Amino acid sequence: MKRALILTYYWPPTGGSGVQRWLKFAKYLPELGWQPVIYTPENPESPVIDQTLAGDIPDEAEILKTEIWEPYQIYKKLTGKKDSVNTGFLSEEEKEESLLEYLSVWIRGNLFIPDARKFWIRPSVSYLKMYLREHPVDCIISTGPPHSLHLIAREVKRSTGLPWLADFRDPWTNIDFYEDLHLTNRSDQKHRKLEKSVVDEADVVTVIGSTMKSEFDEIAEHPEKIHVITNGFDHSDFEVEGQQSVLSNDKFHLTHTGTLTPARNPIALWNAIAEVRKTMEEHPKDESISLQLNLVGTVDYQVKAAIEKAGLADITNYVSYVPHKKIPAYLTESDCLLLILNDAPNAKGIVTGKFFEYLASKTPILATGPKDGDVAEILKETDAGAIAETENQDLMAKHLYRIIESKIENKSLFTFKATDRYSRKALTGKLESLLKEITEQEIK
């Protein structure tokens, strides 16, 4: 069995979206003749803990852990925070940004390059070089963010010559909050130089969508080595027998899973839902149908305020983080799933991991975002839902009303075709082909 050294910051028991991609790849790699050797921090800053994810770790996996020092403890002492640090500048409580927090963000962007895990690079390189002397592997894989993991892999690649696959789950300099880091020109150039070095020195680069590939093609010396492997869904997550119901049968359930940050706060959507609700109350087609909005995950206070302003507070059910194994129940028991893309310049390339679990549930999807983006393309390809641009309240309301009417008339509005190509098992097959290609090239 070949061995792949996988460098990932997110690994069980850490929960959330960041862990899913490589946990699922690791789960299915042994079936294709690869042993995953996971290198991950002993003590990461984990926004959420999900012990149930350990069930997906294959018996063949070897887990390597070393301690990491991160400056978050200093940040939390300075700002008075007690919980883990959220991503995307999300805050669950209303407050103005203090000068101290502004300076903290400035320091994070300009001094901790590429990110706050930079202090783990040097000790990790030393540890892995020693480990590889007695425990050889066939290739190295790094996944980011955090992009410090790519710099660890780059140094190991330089020292050992091992084939290297660099995987980008999110962009680096094109991520939606990049402009919020208050970067100096010098810091910006350093980020871009490091990004390009990773893209150019890796033997193959994988990204999660066609738009991101186009962006990396522009900076890559050899664009032909950049490949798209999307996120996906695991059929086994939807095969849980006897799972307890999570939603009532007497409502039309609109559900969103995952975090809702300030950049993911679609005012037009909340107003569209309120508009449809009013129409249903004034001209009921079925008096037994009433709307329920379920938000499963962490929600920024600005989002809550917008929902209240739209008049939806009384029908909104806020559900804090739940173990990943319970998410399929929320998806399959809902009547419409909300896919909200960040209102950001890079929105065309955003393809969230949960989107593919939405596809697996075969529940109609109502998405907000660019009509010419990656999500719109996949929705059209799979006939799994409808999309409206972020400010198009009328079209959102129209789509939603069609979905509700199909429920009342007991008709299937969408066909959910060709979704199996996004199964985790099929996607691991694409990954294995790339690993085979770069390792066989090394032999030649």
Secondary structure as UniProt FT lines:
FT   STRAND          2..7
FT   TURN            12..13
FT   HELIX           17..19
FT   HELIX           20..28
FT   HELIX           29..32
FT   STRAND          34..41
FT   HELIX           51..56
FT   TURN            59..60
FT   STRAND          62..66
FT   HELIX           72..79
FT   TURN            88..89
FT   HELIX           99..110
FT   TURN            116..117
FT   HELIX           118..120
FT   HELIX           121..134
FT   STRAND          139..144
FT   HELIX           148..160
FT   STRAND          164..168
FT   TURN            173..174
FT   TURN            176..177
FT   HELIX           178..181
FT   HELIX           185..201
FT   STRAND          204..207
FT   HELIX           210..219
FT   HELIX           223..225
FT   STRAND          226..228
FT   HELIX           235..238
FT   TURN            241..242
FT   STRAND          252..257
FT   TURN            262..263
FT   HELIX           267..282
FT   TURN            287..288
FT   STRAND          291..296
FT   HELIX           301..309
FT   TURN            310..311
FT   HELIX           313..315
FT   STRAND          316..319
FT   HELIX           324..326
FT   HELIX           327..333
FT   STRAND          336..340
FT   TURN            345..346
FT   HELIX           347..349
FT   HELIX           353..361
FT   STRAND          365..368
FT   TURN            371..372
FT   HELIX           374..382
FT   STRAND          385..388
FT   TURN            390..391
FT   HELIX           393..408
FT   TURN            409..410
FT   HELIX           419..422
FT   HELIX           424..443
//
